[in-house]
Amino acid sequence: MTDSESPRIHPTAEVEEGVEIGARTSVWADVHARRGARVGHDCIIGEKTYLGPDALIGDLVKLNAMVYVPTGVTIEDGVMIGAGTIFTNDRYPRGTNTALTELRDSGPDEHTLETRVEAGASVGAGATIGCGIVLGRWSMVGMGSVVTRDVPPFHLVVGSPARAIAIVCRCGEPVWRFPHADAPRDAEGRCAVCGLAYRVEKGEVTELDPPSPA
Protein backbone atom coordinates (compact mmCIF):
# COMPACT_ATOMS: atom_id res chain seq x y z
CA MET A 1 0.00 0.00 0.00
CA THR A 2 1.48 3.38 -1.03
CA ASP A 3 1.60 6.37 1.32
CA SER A 4 -1.30 7.97 -0.56
CA GLU A 5 -3.42 4.85 0.03
CA SER A 6 -2.50 4.33 3.67
CA PRO A 7 -5.18 5.02 6.29
CA ARG A 8 -4.88 8.34 8.12
CA ILE A 9 -5.00 7.79 11.87
CA HIS A 10 -5.00 10.72 14.30
CA PRO A 11 -2.26 10.45 16.92
CA THR A 12 -4.81 10.50 19.76
CA ALA A 13 -6.78 7.55 18.35
CA GLU A 14 -6.37 4.24 20.17
CA VAL A 15 -6.28 1.42 17.64
CA GLU A 16 -5.71 -1.92 19.36
CA GLU A 17 -3.67 -4.79 18.00
CA GLY A 18 -5.52 -6.86 15.42
CA VAL A 19 -7.68 -4.02 14.08
CA GLU A 20 -7.86 -3.82 10.26
CA ILE A 21 -8.28 -0.43 8.60
CA GLY A 22 -8.63 -0.12 4.84
CA ALA A 23 -6.95 2.16 2.33
CA ARG A 24 -7.61 5.91 2.47
CA THR A 25 -9.77 5.63 5.58
CA SER A 26 -9.56 8.52 8.07
CA VAL A 27 -9.68 7.80 11.81
CA TRP A 28 -10.14 11.02 13.76
CA ALA A 29 -9.24 12.19 17.26
CA ASP A 30 -9.91 10.01 20.31
CA VAL A 31 -11.43 7.12 18.38
CA HIS A 32 -11.14 3.79 20.21
CA ALA A 33 -11.09 0.73 17.93
CA ARG A 34 -11.00 -2.54 19.87
CA ARG A 35 -9.26 -5.76 18.89
CA GLY A 36 -10.69 -7.57 15.89
CA ALA A 37 -12.65 -4.59 14.56
CA ARG A 38 -12.49 -4.28 10.77
CA VAL A 39 -12.96 -1.08 8.79
CA GLY A 40 -13.08 -0.98 4.99
CA HIS A 41 -11.58 1.47 2.52
CA ASP A 42 -12.43 5.15 2.04
CA CYS A 43 -14.27 5.46 5.36
CA ILE A 44 -14.50 8.30 7.87
CA ILE A 45 -14.49 7.34 11.56
CA GLY A 46 -15.42 10.51 13.43
CA GLU A 47 -13.86 11.73 16.64
CA LYS A 48 -14.64 9.95 19.93
CA THR A 49 -16.30 7.06 18.08
CA TYR A 50 -16.09 3.61 19.70
CA LEU A 51 -15.74 0.38 17.71
CA GLY A 52 -16.19 -2.71 19.87
CA PRO A 53 -14.29 -5.99 19.49
CA ASP A 54 -15.00 -7.61 16.10
CA ALA A 55 -17.31 -4.81 14.94
CA LEU A 56 -17.48 -4.87 11.13
CA ILE A 57 -17.52 -1.69 9.04
CA GLY A 58 -17.74 -1.88 5.24
CA ASP A 59 -16.34 0.38 2.53
CA LEU A 60 -17.30 4.03 1.96
CA VAL A 61 -18.89 4.29 5.41
CA LYS A 62 -19.21 7.59 7.26
CA LEU A 63 -19.44 7.42 11.07
CA ASN A 64 -19.78 10.90 12.49
CA ALA A 65 -18.55 11.95 15.94
CA MET A 66 -19.32 9.95 19.09
CA VAL A 67 -20.93 6.91 17.47
CA TYR A 68 -21.04 3.79 19.68
CA VAL A 69 -20.69 0.52 17.75
CA PRO A 70 -20.41 -2.54 20.04
CA THR A 71 -19.63 -6.17 19.32
CA GLY A 72 -22.24 -7.82 17.12
CA VAL A 73 -22.89 -4.83 14.86
CA THR A 74 -22.19 -5.04 11.12
CA ILE A 75 -22.36 -1.87 9.02
CA GLU A 76 -22.35 -2.54 5.27
CA ASP A 77 -20.99 -0.42 2.41
CA GLY A 78 -22.07 3.17 1.86
CA VAL A 79 -23.80 3.68 5.21
CA MET A 80 -23.95 7.04 7.01
CA ILE A 81 -24.34 7.12 10.80
CA GLY A 82 -25.09 10.49 12.41
CA ALA A 83 -23.30 11.93 15.42
CA GLY A 84 -24.16 10.52 18.83
CA THR A 85 -25.86 7.38 17.53
CA ILE A 86 -25.84 4.43 19.93
CA PHE A 87 -26.09 0.80 18.89
CA THR A 88 -26.89 -1.86 21.49
CA ASN A 89 -26.25 -5.61 21.62
CA ASP A 90 -28.11 -6.97 24.68
CA ARG A 91 -31.89 -6.85 24.98
CA TYR A 92 -32.04 -7.49 28.74
CA PRO A 93 -28.71 -6.27 30.16
CA ARG A 94 -27.58 -6.69 33.75
CA GLY A 95 -24.40 -5.43 35.40
CA THR A 96 -23.79 -8.35 37.77
CA ASN A 97 -24.63 -11.99 38.30
CA THR A 98 -27.92 -12.85 40.01
CA ALA A 99 -26.25 -13.19 43.43
CA LEU A 100 -24.73 -9.69 43.21
CA THR A 101 -21.29 -11.15 43.92
CA GLU A 102 -19.40 -10.21 40.76
CA LEU A 103 -19.62 -8.08 37.66
CA ARG A 104 -20.92 -9.68 34.52
CA ASP A 105 -18.25 -9.96 31.84
CA SER A 106 -18.50 -7.23 29.19
CA GLY A 107 -17.42 -9.53 26.37
CA PRO A 108 -19.79 -11.28 23.93
CA ASP A 109 -21.82 -14.15 25.35
CA GLU A 110 -25.13 -15.94 24.77
CA HIS A 111 -26.97 -12.66 25.39
CA THR A 112 -25.20 -10.80 22.58
CA LEU A 113 -27.53 -10.16 19.63
CA GLU A 114 -26.38 -9.15 16.17
CA THR A 115 -27.55 -6.06 14.31
CA ARG A 116 -26.97 -5.34 10.63
CA VAL A 117 -27.16 -2.02 8.80
CA GLU A 118 -27.48 -2.82 5.11
CA ALA A 119 -25.82 -0.99 2.22
CA GLY A 120 -26.74 2.64 1.61
CA ALA A 121 -28.76 3.14 4.79
CA SER A 122 -28.62 6.35 6.85
CA VAL A 123 -29.15 6.91 10.57
CA GLY A 124 -29.80 10.42 11.87
CA ALA A 125 -27.95 12.05 14.75
CA GLY A 126 -28.77 10.92 18.27
CA ALA A 127 -30.67 7.77 17.29
CA THR A 128 -30.68 4.64 19.44
CA ILE A 129 -30.72 1.32 17.61
CA GLY A 130 -31.98 -1.79 19.38
CA CYS A 131 -30.28 -5.15 18.94
CA GLY A 132 -31.14 -8.22 16.92
CA ILE A 133 -32.59 -6.16 14.08
CA VAL A 134 -31.85 -5.22 10.46
CA LEU A 135 -31.93 -1.75 8.95
CA GLY A 136 -32.66 -2.49 5.31
CA ARG A 137 -30.92 -1.26 2.15
CA TRP A 138 -31.22 2.49 1.60
CA SER A 139 -33.48 2.84 4.62
CA MET A 140 -33.37 6.00 6.72
CA VAL A 141 -33.75 6.56 10.47
CA GLY A 142 -34.74 10.05 11.60
CA MET A 143 -32.67 11.94 14.16
CA GLY A 144 -33.34 11.02 17.78
CA SER A 145 -35.40 7.95 16.88
CA VAL A 146 -35.47 4.78 18.97
CA VAL A 147 -35.54 1.76 16.65
CA THR A 148 -36.84 -1.46 18.20
CA ARG A 149 -37.64 -3.59 15.14
CA ASP A 150 -36.50 -4.21 11.58
CA VAL A 151 -36.71 -1.34 9.12
CA PRO A 152 -37.65 -2.45 5.57
CA PRO A 153 -35.48 -1.34 2.63
CA PHE A 154 -36.10 2.22 1.41
CA HIS A 155 -38.37 3.07 4.39
CA LEU A 156 -37.98 6.20 6.51
CA VAL A 157 -38.78 5.72 10.20
CA VAL A 158 -39.02 8.35 12.94
CA GLY A 159 -40.03 8.60 16.59
CA SER A 160 -39.86 6.54 19.77
CA PRO A 161 -40.54 3.77 19.09
CA ALA A 162 -39.76 4.47 15.44
CA ARG A 163 -42.50 4.01 12.85
CA ALA A 164 -42.50 4.29 9.07
CA ILE A 165 -43.65 7.57 7.56
CA ALA A 166 -42.33 7.39 3.98
CA ILE A 167 -40.54 5.44 1.29
CA VAL A 168 -37.37 7.19 0.20
CA CYS A 169 -35.18 7.19 -2.89
CA ARG A 170 -31.50 6.25 -2.98
CA CYS A 171 -30.85 10.00 -2.93
CA GLY A 172 -32.84 10.34 0.31
CA GLU A 173 -35.83 12.21 -1.07
CA PRO A 174 -39.27 10.82 -0.11
CA VAL A 175 -41.06 9.19 -3.06
CA TRP A 176 -44.22 8.35 -1.09
CA ARG A 177 -45.33 9.77 2.26
CA PHE A 178 -48.00 7.93 4.23
CA PRO A 179 -49.76 8.15 7.60
CA HIS A 180 -50.21 5.50 10.28
CA ALA A 181 -47.18 3.42 9.18
CA ASP A 182 -49.10 2.04 6.17
CA ALA A 183 -47.14 1.93 2.93
CA PRO A 184 -49.02 1.96 -0.37
CA ARG A 185 -49.89 -1.61 -1.32
CA ASP A 186 -49.39 -1.33 -5.07
CA ALA A 187 -47.96 1.73 -6.78
CA GLU A 188 -45.26 2.99 -9.11
CA GLY A 189 -43.51 6.31 -8.76
CA ARG A 190 -40.44 8.30 -9.65
CA CYS A 191 -38.24 10.48 -7.45
CA ALA A 192 -38.94 14.15 -8.14
CA VAL A 193 -35.30 15.07 -7.45
CA CYS A 194 -33.11 12.48 -9.20
CA GLY A 195 -35.64 10.64 -11.38
CA LEU A 196 -35.06 7.06 -10.17
CA ALA A 197 -38.20 4.90 -10.39
CA TYR A 198 -39.70 2.43 -7.90
CA ARG A 199 -42.55 -0.03 -7.60
CA VAL A 200 -44.29 -0.96 -4.33
CA GLU A 201 -46.05 -4.32 -4.16
CA LYS A 202 -47.59 -5.40 -0.85
CA GLY A 203 -45.35 -2.94 0.95
CA GLU A 204 -42.10 -4.19 -0.62
CA VAL A 205 -40.03 -1.79 -2.71
CA THR A 206 -38.46 -2.75 -6.06
CA GLU A 207 -36.09 -0.51 -8.01
CA LEU A 208 -37.12 -0.18 -11.64
CA ASP A 209 -33.92 1.44 -12.92
CA PRO A 210 -31.13 1.15 -10.32
CA PRO A 211 -27.96 3.02 -11.27
CA SER A 212 -25.14 0.84 -12.56
CA PRO A 213 -21.82 0.81 -10.66
CA ALA A 214 -19.13 2.84 -12.37
C-alpha positions in Angstrom: 0.0 0.0 0.0 1.5 3.4 -1.0 1.6 6.4 1.3 -1.3 8.0 -0.6 -3.4 4.9 0.0 -2.5 4.3 3.7 -5.2 5.0 6.3 -4.9 8.3 8.1 -5.0 7.8 11.9 -5.0 10.7 14.3 -2.3 10.5 16.9 -4.8 10.5 19.8 -6.8 7.5 18.3 -6.4 4.2 20.2 -6.3 1.4 17.6 -5.7 -1.9 19.4 -3.7 -4.8 18.0 -5.5 -6.9 15.4 -7.7 -4.0 14.1 -7.9 -3.8 10.3 -8.3 -0.4 8.6 -8.6 -0.1 4.8 -6.9 2.2 2.3 -7.6 5.9 2.5 -9.8 5.6 5.6 -9.6 8.5 8.1 -9.7 7.8 11.8 -10.1 11.0 13.8 -9.2 12.2 17.3 -9.9 10.0 20.3 -11.4 7.1 18.4 -11.1 3.8 20.2 -11.1 0.7 17.9 -11.0 -2.5 19.9 -9.3 -5.8 18.9 -10.7 -7.6 15.9 -12.6 -4.6 14.6 -12.5 -4.3 10.8 -13.0 -1.1 8.8 -13.1 -1.0 5.0 -11.6 1.5 2.5 -12.4 5.1 2.0 -14.3 5.5 5.4 -14.5 8.3 7.9 -14.5 7.3 11.6 -15.4 10.5 13.4 -13.9 11.7 16.6 -14.6 10.0 19.9 -16.3 7.1 18.1 -16.1 3.6 19.7 -15.7 0.4 17.7 -16.2 -2.7 19.9 -14.3 -6.0 19.5 -15.0 -7.6 16.1 -17.3 -4.8 14.9 -17.5 -4.9 11.1 -17.5 -1.7 9.0 -17.7 -1.9 5.2 -16.3 0.4 2.5 -17.3 4.0 2.0 -18.9 4.3 5.4 -19.2 7.6 7.3 -19.4 7.4 11.1 -19.8 10.9 12.5 -18.6 11.9 15.9 -19.3 9.9 19.1 -20.9 6.9 17.5 -21.0 3.8 19.7 -20.7 0.5 17.7 -20.4 -2.5 20.0 -19.6 -6.2 19.3 -22.2 -7.8 17.1 -22.9 -4.8 14.9 -22.2 -5.0 11.1 -22.4 -1.9 9.0 -22.3 -2.5 5.3 -21.0 -0.4 2.4 -22.1 3.2 1.9 -23.8 3.7 5.2 -23.9 7.0 7.0 -24.3 7.1 10.8 -25.1 10.5 12.4 -23.3 11.9 15.4 -24.2 10.5 18.8 -25.9 7.4 17.5 -25.8 4.4 19.9 -26.1 0.8 18.9 -26.9 -1.9 21.5 -26.2 -5.6 21.6 -28.1 -7.0 24.7 -31.9 -6.9 25.0 -32.0 -7.5 28.7 -28.7 -6.3 30.2 -27.6 -6.7 33.8 -24.4 -5.4 35.4 -23.8 -8.3 37.8 -24.6 -12.0 38.3 -27.9 -12.9 40.0 -26.2 -13.2 43.4 -24.7 -9.7 43.2 -21.3 -11.2 43.9 -19.4 -10.2 40.8 -19.6 -8.1 37.7 -20.9 -9.7 34.5 -18.3 -10.0 31.8 -18.5 -7.2 29.2 -17.4 -9.5 26.4 -19.8 -11.3 23.9 -21.8 -14.2 25.3 -25.1 -15.9 24.8 -27.0 -12.7 25.4 -25.2 -10.8 22.6 -27.5 -10.2 19.6 -26.4 -9.1 16.2 -27.5 -6.1 14.3 -27.0 -5.3 10.6 -27.2 -2.0 8.8 -27.5 -2.8 5.1 -25.8 -1.0 2.2 -26.7 2.6 1.6 -28.8 3.1 4.8 -28.6 6.4 6.9 -29.1 6.9 10.6 -29.8 10.4 11.9 -28.0 12.1 14.8 -28.8 10.9 18.3 -30.7 7.8 17.3 -30.7 4.6 19.4 -30.7 1.3 17.6 -32.0 -1.8 19.4 -30.3 -5.1 18.9 -31.1 -8.2 16.9 -32.6 -6.2 14.1 -31.9 -5.2 10.5 -31.9 -1.7 9.0 -32.7 -2.5 5.3 -30.9 -1.3 2.2 -31.2 2.5 1.6 -33.5 2.8 4.6 -33.4 6.0 6.7 -33.8 6.6 10.5 -34.7 10.0 11.6 -32.7 11.9 14.2 -33.3 11.0 17.8 -35.4 8.0 16.9 -35.5 4.8 19.0 -35.5 1.8 16.7 -36.8 -1.5 18.2 -37.6 -3.6 15.1 -36.5 -4.2 11.6 -36.7 -1.3 9.1 -37.6 -2.5 5.6 -35.5 -1.3 2.6 -36.1 2.2 1.4 -38.4 3.1 4.4 -38.0 6.2 6.5 -38.8 5.7 10.2 -39.0 8.3 12.9 -40.0 8.6 16.6 -39.9 6.5 19.8 -40.5 3.8 19.1 -39.8 4.5 15.4 -42.5 4.0 12.9 -42.5 4.3 9.1 -43.7 7.6 7.6 -42.3 7.4 4.0 -40.5 5.4 1.3 -37.4 7.2 0.2 -35.2 7.2 -2.9 -31.5 6.2 -3.0 -30.9 10.0 -2.9 -32.8 10.3 0.3 -35.8 12.2 -1.1 -39.3 10.8 -0.1 -41.1 9.2 -3.1 -44.2 8.4 -1.1 -45.3 9.8 2.3 -48.0 7.9 4.2 -49.8 8.2 7.6 -50.2 5.5 10.3 -47.2 3.4 9.2 -49.1 2.0 6.2 -47.1 1.9 2.9 -49.0 2.0 -0.4 -49.9 -1.6 -1.3 -49.4 -1.3 -5.1 -48.0 1.7 -6.8 -45.3 3.0 -9.1 -43.5 6.3 -8.8 -40.4 8.3 -9.7 -38.2 10.5 -7.5 -38.9 14.2 -8.1 -35.3 15.1 -7.5 -33.1 12.5 -9.2 -35.6 10.6 -11.4 -35.1 7.1 -10.2 -38.2 4.9 -10.4 -39.7 2.4 -7.9 -42.5 0.0 -7.6 -44.3 -1.0 -4.3 -46.1 -4.3 -4.2 -47.6 -5.4 -0.9 -45.4 -2.9 1.0 -42.1 -4.2 -0.6 -40.0 -1.8 -2.7 -38.5 -2.8 -6.1 -36.1 -0.5 -8.0 -37.1 -0.2 -11.6 -33.9 1.4 -12.9 -31.1 1.2 -10.3 -28.0 3.0 -11.3 -25.1 0.8 -12.6 -21.8 0.8 -10.7 -19.1 2.8 -12.4 
